[in-house]
């Protein structure tokens, strides 16, 4: 590349990152506005009907709204982009580990993810928009990085430098971080999330770029909120983005407080691990239902929506009315309308329904109510216990339905309820506010299920804007994660494994320990000659599904067969399409080849683009007999390991460098120059266990 | 290792990390107490003399105190541990990159670093205790990790699992992070500092452990401060650790503010780059003086100390007295005694000396004064200009003297002054507080010199405890770093390069581009046979300084010579010391060898420990003729590259996996099984440039 191209590349890299940041910020804002307005009008209508004492009608309307929203979310998800269901964080995580699952980052997925998430959250489900925002951010980044979508005719040629794995991965990391920022208004938390949970490879340079992306996303979000403050955005008010002000409520704490916090951490870890365990079971069962087809998915979603509606309305109506606290100013209790701490429901004047304050609200508002300080007496123990049980169960049965659904909000919600509950139980023995206990409870549940530490801690700090809480949050996270790690893995790891994605773990599995590289090479290796007959290339491509082939340099180009390098299936296809064939077995000069084929022709196609197939080429019989020189497209420096390299060390090499293929070369002379190719699948514990079933059992 | 040992190892890993955290926290606290008391009494004495109008005596006392403190710091540094001079961050950074420079982490270095830093800071130099705290943290971690110091007879056998590079590096990373935490009370900033600036390799597991370490350090620090609040710690009060409360002073800003901030960022970047450039020159000149011996070092330090004292006292006395602002409550202006915003100096009652408020204070207090909000009129433009010029120049000439000296505080100090100056210049055109401008100025200078972004941002946020400042700080950092990156590298990278430490950069140098692995292999490779004559081993060890030797398996153990693995010099020496020799050339069983030699005998010695030498072994002539089997100590899976592997890719492999040796193996048959060994030095641009001078020039 020339100097201008390098400059162009550098500038574009930054422009793209900032563009990703601003678009993700805008989308996050749009998402919030839509949810607040849809859910807001729904709740407003319901509460208006209840004010006229038309309670049954109110319930039916509420349920109908929910079911319609849920069913439409499920329908677009099932028919247009099945990949958009669920959180999306496990998929993004796998992508950044090198697993390019089908249409995970396609434009249709992006579209469905945004719309589906809005509908799903508005439908009153116990799910969040945070996970989907991360996926949305990643999709936007992928889309920009691949220069738009070829399928929909949106491509920009100046983005052509980014059609490779590394740049795309970097951009998607930025996108995921921006997603977290847009969801939580937490720029540092976003960066740390990308670092701790999302990526598998990290470079210092990326830290800096990710940080700028999240900064831009935050600024866009902030200026839009500023614009909305004057009431231009319908029902969207202060409450749109979760942001809790529990500032300056604690400066010092006693030993009793610390003990309470430790207990909270332990219990949070236990309940978190239990949540993961149960969720795994529920997801497996749902998987069997969802497999049956789109109508089943929609029915399941509608069913869960009905259960959720019944739960929230039914439990609220069973709960008794509580007189308002006397010291509150008039108008603050009970509140009528959309938001507010003390919901009237069908209580007489001067009384409020505590459960309705939590259930008949958006999840964000419910969390804010739980976190709010100085309201120790608002929710009593039984209210919190009922709400906790309901939310914990609903969260479990909701995540698996076929709509975009995040896990952060359910976990925070149940954690906050649990924490507040514990705060009430400890009562006056400790000096901490129950609102603070709710925050710590949320932290402990997040630690217990997601097993993220630094990022959760920073996100919570950025949400609450009080750094003095740091030691307590750290302590509770440490304990919760440690306790939960005894039982099972983090929820995202669990989902990755359940989906069967070939994720490369940091540490090799125990079964690799006594093996060497050659042990896992299966079958004879399929090689190509450096100048090969077209027919042979085509038949090799047809016969196998491999993506990389070692190229052997043999006579007359070398005295004895030697490893020339590695050639990729996709590059082979492009070369064949270019029809640079010769009648005899001679080298063609590279300049000649690249006069006809530009480097960009070899660029990776987008994740939704259709790759070239052998049969598309339409090679004639005459051409099949000709020769093609593979030298120009051969990677001359593939990473290699000796055959007797310990498999664990080979796995470290493979993972740390982010390879796709690795050649196994012989240690002694008089053997073929390459003995096999190792790919990601050869390092999967399941595969190795299958190969050595009998040996390992002994 | 058995299960119990693994458990032991896991538990110890955590115990050590937490221990490092608490010790670093304690040391940090002790450091603060000492500085506050020594500097405090010095300033108190001076100010008492001035109240009696004995101004000359006051000046002489002040200067004498400074010179004595400075000279003693320089003396212990020059005579006991020259490695303790300077910031220590470049050294820690290099260590974590794999460069084990001499006695960088030795106990004597630790001792001198702590004491020297206390004396240096108390002496009124324009230097900080933050860099030394990072080095101190790393030393403590190294010391604990290697089980105490063998030299001083302090060893614990239960720490024996940690005598390897990986565990020690992890622990030192934790220590460095804890150092930042202890210096700034910034736990998240500490983690990010370790991630962004210190380490070259990073694993997710480490994030979690580092975070716990910093959490413990913070808690220890907090509880100690709580203890001191009741006045048990002499002059140590609230002011001990820098912690600025600029809370809630800004909620929204206009376009004019943003423009002012952008200008601040650009200027910060320019002045930062200039600072790096000038510092490099000063350090080179100082290097020549310091080389001449310890007395020169002490003289230079004393000289700079005199200049500093004259500057602070002289400039203060030239500055006019300013009437106190009328709206201040009585007693707040002028303040007499140690700290406070409005210093009396020799002004009449009701007036204060603005320069003295900045100069005749500890640096921490000066920064606090600059950051303090609502004091727009305290310092006028000329005061700030004089102070800025003085501090910028003093910072440049101070860093290179032979005392432990950090760069954070000087940079923050000059940045804050510059920011406040700019805030005054913009005057009423913008709505931001001048205290906030000082903060942003500090950020821009930090971005311009250190080129850290995320960690600086988080540290500043943790110092000010106001997350709403985040967007502004981010913006200013982004701009400053971008501008400064045009001119030169970050100050720590510059020092690393100036010290000639073989630091492996992320990106290979341009000169590697057209080379392959075999090109940089120099001279014939020195190999050992798998069962070798003792005499041959000894002569090889004597003849060369290499640390690793390829082991060749040849007849009768293999039909043709083949690469068996790699053996390390240190392991060879231990094996020879064990005297497991045979009279004939046969294999000895590994179990037999390990009955005599425990795995711990092969553990790495501490950084200050004296390694075993060949001549210490005292081998007899008879023994020299015997054979020794190298199989048991050979690493059977060394990482290898083919001879024609591109050097850039080989460098990526070398760096990303953190290797020390890499074998180059042939691609064709009929050659020796190993062609050479690549070490860190073979990847240094200087070395490669030297090899291919003529070729590269063309």
HADDOCK unambig.tbl for C-alpha pairs under 7 A between the chains (distance, minus, plus):
assign (segid A and resid 196 and name CA) (segid B and resid 204 and name CA) 6.08 0.50 0.50
assign (segid A and resid 204 and name CA) (segid B and resid 196 and name CA) 6.04 0.50 0.50
assign (segid A and resid 208 and name CA) (segid B and resid 453 and name CA) 6.61 0.50 0.50
assign (segid A and resid 208 and name CA) (segid B and resid 454 and name CA) 6.90 0.50 0.50
assign (segid A and resid 211 and name CA) (segid B and resid 454 and name CA) 6.83 0.50 0.50
assign (segid A and resid 215 and name CA) (segid B and resid 471 and name CA) 6.42 0.50 0.50
assign (segid A and resid 215 and name CA) (segid B and resid 474 and name CA) 6.69 0.50 0.50
assign (segid A and resid 219 and name CA) (segid B and resid 471 and name CA) 6.79 0.50 0.50
assign (segid A and resid 453 and name CA) (segid B and resid 208 and name CA) 6.64 0.50 0.50
assign (segid A and resid 454 and name CA) (segid B and resid 208 and name CA) 6.95 0.50 0.50
assign (segid A and resid 454 and name CA) (segid B and resid 211 and name CA) 6.84 0.50 0.50
assign (segid A and resid 462 and name CA) (segid B and resid 467 and name CA) 6.79 0.50 0.50
assign (segid A and resid 465 and name CA) (segid B and resid 466 and name CA) 7.00 0.50 0.50
assign (segid A and resid 465 and name CA) (segid B and resid 467 and name CA) 5.91 0.50 0.50
assign (segid A and resid 467 and name CA) (segid B and resid 462 and name CA) 6.84 0.50 0.50
assign (segid A and resid 467 and name CA) (segid B and resid 465 and name CA) 5.87 0.50 0.50
assign (segid A and resid 471 and name CA) (segid B and resid 215 and name CA) 6.48 0.50 0.50
assign (segid A and resid 471 and name CA) (segid B and resid 219 and name CA) 6.80 0.50 0.50
assign (segid A and resid 474 and name CA) (segid B and resid 215 and name CA) 6.74 0.50 0.50
assign (segid A and resid 562 and name CA) (segid B and resid 667 and name CA) 6.62 0.50 0.50
assign (segid A and resid 562 and name CA) (segid B and resid 668 and name CA) 6.10 0.50 0.50
assign (segid A and resid 637 and name CA) (segid B and resid 645 and name CA) 4.76 0.50 0.50
assign (segid A and resid 637 and name CA) (segid B and resid 646 and name CA) 5.76 0.50 0.50
assign (segid A and resid 640 and name CA) (segid B and resid 641 and name CA) 6.48 0.50 0.50
assign (segid A and resid 641 and name CA) (segid B and resid 640 and name CA) 6.48 0.50 0.50
assign (segid A and resid 645 and name CA) (segid B and resid 637 and name CA) 4.77 0.50 0.50
assign (segid A and resid 646 and name CA) (segid B and resid 637 and name CA) 5.76 0.50 0.50
assign (segid A and resid 656 and name CA) (segid B and resid 656 and name CA) 6.76 0.50 0.50
assign (segid A and resid 656 and name CA) (segid B and resid 657 and name CA) 6.95 0.50 0.50
assign (segid A and resid 657 and name CA) (segid B and resid 656 and name CA) 6.94 0.50 0.50
assign (segid A and resid 667 and name CA) (segid B and resid 562 and name CA) 6.63 0.50 0.50
assign (segid A and resid 668 and name CA) (segid B and resid 562 and name CA) 6.08 0.50 0.50
assign (segid A and resid 669 and name CA) (segid B and resid 669 and name CA) 5.60 0.50 0.50
